[in-house]
Every structure is written in structure tokens, then in C-alpha cells.
Amino acid sequence: DTPFPAKIMELKDLLYIFFRDAQPRDILVIPFMREYTKILEHMKDRGLFGPVIIYSQGDVLMMNAMDLARQGVVFIDPQRFTRPMILGFITFLQRTQSRHDTEEPLEQETRPFKPTTKDPDEIRKVFKEVMRKRLRVYISCQFRDDLPTLTATCEIIEMAGEVETRLVLDKFNPQEFVGLYTTKGNKKPLSGYASIGKANLGFTLNMIHSVGGRISVYLPSSIYEQKRKSFRVEPDPKEPITLYIKPAHGPTQNSSIRDISEGGIGLSMAYSNLEKGKTYSIALKLPRTELILGDAKIAFKNADQEMHVNYGMSIDFHASDLRYIRTYIFKRQAGILASIRDLSI
């Protein structure tokens, strides 16, 4: 009976479908739960910035309610709002979002971001937008050549200086990244990327100092187009992930992969006849998991000096199989964090 398109389902299914399919400004309505802040963090990580309505079902004391409201998070108490009022409010938000969606392409045409540039003014404009929208920034560091890369997310909370612009990074996840990088990183450059709309921009950050759980870095000297859109991890060499791929002609090829994310994999192999832009049937063998079947499209291909070919592939698996990859990435990140924490570098 609702005056707007809606689905009612189990909460875990709702959240899974929302994070998988949601558009940047879609509206999310959920019941109050203690873990709601984790949901908000996941939304930021995936570039979702639509209003969030939390149905509190009673009095909930929120110390930071005003700050959350500024971010588009609203708590609704049914003791004070009738059902028609709540539905009317959601409908109003949806109509407002729809009008904004029709206006956005014009705004994007007048304010384009260059995917690759060394112009300091263009770079400042990009990072001002990242900070204004409170976008999550992914940063990675390989503390030592024989260690896997550790990746964290953070936010840019401050940008200062016109001649020598610095950025202040805060709200790290995992929080341990700051301490590990400060004590063991030896000021190594940080590889970073952020998504602004459909643009995925990569850059390198050089550390100035770290104070109070925050890291100050210089504004990057250049930005470039980042092909990979999702969080990636490197497999444990003791527990490799094997890819099996069926070329159009010839026998099935297999190789251990170099890195994996929800959306893609990277690997190097001697076989060179996979064609860029083509889609192939694949099977993936994760540690302690049965083979999962799907498709891979070759997005990147180049030869290295050792007569191997480096491939970057976008992957497509059924949702029931994709959860194995998500679980693996989560556990592998925890393992990488533990290995760096326990080592004296």
C-alpha cells in the first residue's frame, strides 16, 4: 500500500542487496541496532550517500544526533510520528532525490574531473571534493618486500596551504594502521585511491608527520585513473588461490593469482593468448573452499621483462559464491594486520 516503490525483507538480505545494487543517493530505512555505525561506514566505503532513516521504536538518546543529521541520518520514533507522517517524509525524500538525479548530469558537465593530471589546481579541486563529500579514501603500504600490502580506509578532514598543500587523514579503519605505519613504515609513500562518481582516481601520498592518530601528507603531485574499484588483498603464499580459465581454443590454463577483490583479480602467467576485452569461463579455488564457477573479462594485459603476461580481470560470480570471496578478503586482511603487528621490522 505504500505510495513509493519498496521492498520489505529480512534485515541481512536487505543490507546485502542494498550494498550490492544501491545507487549513490538511494534511501535506506532500517530498524535501530547497536551496529548502525558499521552500516554507515560500509555506505561511505561504497560511495553511498543517500538519506538513512533509522526506525528507533522507542526513545534512543543520541549524543551526536545533530552531527548525524547533517550527514543525512535521521532517527524516527513511532511514538511521536504516525505511520502516514513517516511514509510522507520518505516519499518527500524520494521525490527530492529524483529531482536531484535529473539535475546531476548538467552539474557533472560543468565540473568534470580529469582522470589523469599533474595540474596542482585540478588536484586541489579533486581533493576538496573528496573532503566535502566525506568520501572514504583507500591507502596501502607494503612495510617490507617480503610482507603483504596492508590496506586501510580513512577520511580527509583538513586541507591547508596554497603553496605546499597538506592533507590531514583521520578516521582510519583499521585504526591500528596509523600506529603500525608510524613505527614500522619508515615514511614509505602510501598508494591511495578514491572514487568520485564514476571516476576512480589513484595517487601517491608522502607523509609529513603523524600526531594523535592522524597522518599529515603532502598533496599528491599527480593523479591517474585507477582501474580497480574494490578493496584488494594479496593471498598468503602458503595458501595460494588458483585460477582456472578456459581459452577459446586450447586446454584450460591455471595460475596462482597475485591479488583479489570483490570485483577483480590480478595475476601473472606464461600463457599469452587471452584477449583484452573478451570474457572467459573461470573456476576459482579459495583456501578451504570448493571450486566456484564464474566469468572473467580481461580488462588489462601487458608483458613483463620475464616473458610473463600480467592480466587484470573483472570477475562475475553468483551472489551465493561471491560471499566466499568477501569472507576470504575479510579474514585475509585480519591475517595481514596480525602478521605486521607481530613482526619487528
N, C-alpha and C positions, 0 to 999 in steps of 0.2 A: 504493500500500500504506500510505499514511500514515494515522494514526488521527485526522486532523483535515482539514477542507476546505482544499485548497491547489492552487495552480497553479504550474507551472514554465514559464518563458518567457524570451525574450531580455531582457537587463537593461534596455535602453532602453524596451522595451514594458512591462515590469513597472513601472518607475518612472512612466511616463506614466499607466497605468491606476490605479496606486496614488494618485497625486496628484489624479487626476480623480474617483475613486469612493470613496476610503477614508473610513471613519468615524473620529471623533476618536481612538479608542483601538485601532484595528486594529494588528496586529503586522506588522512588516516584517522580512524576512530577506534579506540581500544579501551578496555576497562583498566582501571588503576591497578598497577602492580609495582612491587618494590624495585623491579629491574627495569623500570621505564627509561632510566637514563641510558642503559645499554642500547635500548632500541633507538634512542635519539642519536647516539654515537654511530650506530650502524647506518642510520639515514644519512648523516654527514659524510661517512666514508663512501657511500654510493651516490653522492650528489643529489640527494632528495631533500627538498627544502619546502615542501608544501605544509599547510597547517596540520597540527596534530591535536586532536580533541581527545582528552582523557576523561572517561566517564567514571567519576570518583566514587559514586554510590555511597556517599556519606561525607562527613566533614574530614578533610585532609588538610593538615597545617603545612603549608609550603613556605619555607623561609625565603626562597628565591623565586616566588611566583611572578613578580614583576619582570625579572630578567628572562624567565622562561616565556612570558607573554610576548616580550619583544622579539623572541625567536619564533613566534607563531605557535607556541604550545599553550593550550587553554584547558583548564580543569573545569568540568561541568558537574554540578551537584544536583541530582534529580529532586532533592528536597526543595530546591529553590527555582528550578527550571522545569516547566511542564514539557511533556513529550512534543506537542506542536511547536513550542518555542525552540527546542533543540533541533528538530527537523528543519524548521525555518532558518535557523542560524547556519546549519550545514548547507542547505540549499543556497543561501546567500553567498557563502564562501565559494561554492562550486561555480555559481554564475560569475562571480568576480574573477575566479581563476580562468574561466573560459574566455572572458573578455581580454584578460591579460595575455592569454595564449595567442589570440589573433593579432595582438599588437607587437609581440616579441620579434617576429621576423624583421619588421621595419627597424626596430632598435638595433638588431644584430647587423643589419646592413650599414647603419651609420657608425657602428662602433666595432669593426672587425678586429680580431687579434691575429697577428701574423704568426704562423706556426713555427717559423724559423727567423730569428733576427738577432742582431748584435747592437741594435739601436737602444741606448740607455733609456730614452724616453718611452719607447714602446715597452721595454721590460718593466719599467716602473708602473706603467698603466696596467700591465698584466697582474703584477703582484698587489697593486691597490685593489683590483677587482677580487683577487683571491682573498684578501683580508676583509674587504667589505662584505663579501658573501659568506665569510667564515668557512671557507672550503677546507676540507682535510687535505693535507699535503703528505705524500709518501716520501720518506727518506730512507736510504740504505747505506750501510757501511760494511766493508769487509775488513775486520780488525787485523787479520793476518792471512797470508796467502793460503795457508792450509786449513782455514776456518770458513764455514759457510757465511754468506751475507746475512746480516741481521737487518730487518726492515721494521720501521715504526711509522705511525701516523702522528701528525701534530697540526697545530694551527699557527698562523702568523698573527700575533696580537699587537705588533707595533712595527712601524716603518718610519725611519727618521734619517735626515741628512740628504741634501741635494747633490753635493759633490761626491761624497763617499757614502752612499746609502747603505744602511744596515737594516736587517730584519731580525725581529725577536721571535723565536719559536717557543711555544708552550703547549700545554695540554697533550703531552706525549702518551701514546699507547703502543707498547707497554711503557710504563713510567720508568722502569729500570734502564731504558735506553740512554737517558741523559747521564746517569752515573757511570755506566759502562763506557760510553763514548768519551766522557771527560777523563776517566782514569786509564783507559786502555786504547783509546782511539788515536792517540798521538796526532790530533788535529788533522787526520786524513780528510780529504774532501768528501762531502756527502753527495751521493747521487739522489736526485729528487724528481718527482713529477706530480702534477696536479691536473685535474680535469675541469675545464670551464666550458659548460655547454657540451658541444660535440668535439671541442678541441682538447687533445691530450698533450700537454706540454712537459718536456723534460728539461732539466737544468742541473748544474753543479753548484753546490754551496760550500764556501770556505769559512771555517769557524773563526770568530774573533775571541770569544770567551764564553764561559758558562757560569751562571750565577743563579742560585735559588731554584734549581730545577728547570731553568730556561737556558736556551742556547742562542747566542747572538751570532749572526753570519752576515757576510757581505752580500749585497745584491748581485745575482749572477751576471756574468759578462755576456752571456748569450742564452737563448732558449731554442729548443728544437722540438720537432714533432716526435712524440712518444707513441710507439706502435702498441705496446701492451697496456691495456686498460685496467687490468686486475692485479691484485696483490699476488706476488710470486714467491716461491721458496725453492731452494736447491735441495734435492734429495740427499739423504745420508749415503755416502759411498758404500757403507757396509750393507745397506738395504736399498739397492737401486730400484728405480721404476723403469720397466721395459715397455717400449712402444713397438707394436707390430703393425705394419702398414702394407696394404696391397696395392702395388702399382697397376697401371692399366695393362701393362704387358710384363710378364716375368713373374718370378716367385715372390712370396711375401718377404719383406725385409724387416729386420728388427734391430733395435739400438736402445741403449740406456739414454735417458733424457737428461738434459742439463738443468732445466728448471721447469716449474709447473705453476699454473694459476687456474682459477675457475674458467678462464676464457681461452687459455692457450698453453702451449708448451714450446720449449726451445731445445734443440739437440744438434749434435754434430755427428755425421756418419759418412762412410766412404761412398755409399750409393748416391749417384748424382742425377738420376733421371726423373725425379719428382718435379713437376712443372709448377711454377708460380701461378697462383690464381685458380688452380684445379683442386677439386675435392676428392679425397680418397677414404676408403673404409679403413678403420683402425680398430685395434684392441689394445687396451692399456692394462698392465699388471702392476697394481699397487701392492706394497708390502702387506701380507696377511689379508689379502682381498682376492676374490675370484676375478677373472678377466672381465672387464667391462667394455662393451662394444659401442662404437660411435663413428663419427666422421671427423675428418680434419681437412681444413683448407690451407694451402700453402700461401702464407702472407709475406714471407721473406726468404730469400735464398742468396747465399754467396759462398764462394770457395775461400778456404783459408790457406796458409802457407804450407800446411802439412798434407795437402791433397785431400782434405776432407771438405764436406759441404755443410755449412751452417744453415739450418732451417728454423724458421719461426712459423708456427701453425696455430690457427684458431681452431678450437675444438667444439664439438657439438655432441652432448650426451643427453640421454633421457634424464628427467629430473630425479628419478629414483636412484640413478647411478651417480649423478653429479654430487649427491650428498656424500659419497665416499671420498671424492676429491676434496670437498670442503672440510671434512673431518681430518683428512690427511694433512692439509695445509695448516689447520689449527694446531694439531699435535706436533707437526714438524717445527713450526715457529716456536712452540714452547721448548722443544728439544734444542733448537739453536740457541735460544736465550740461556738455557741451563748450561750448555757447553761453554759459552763465552763467560758466563758468571763464575764458573768453577775453575777457569784456567787463569794462570798467572802469565800475562803477556809482557 
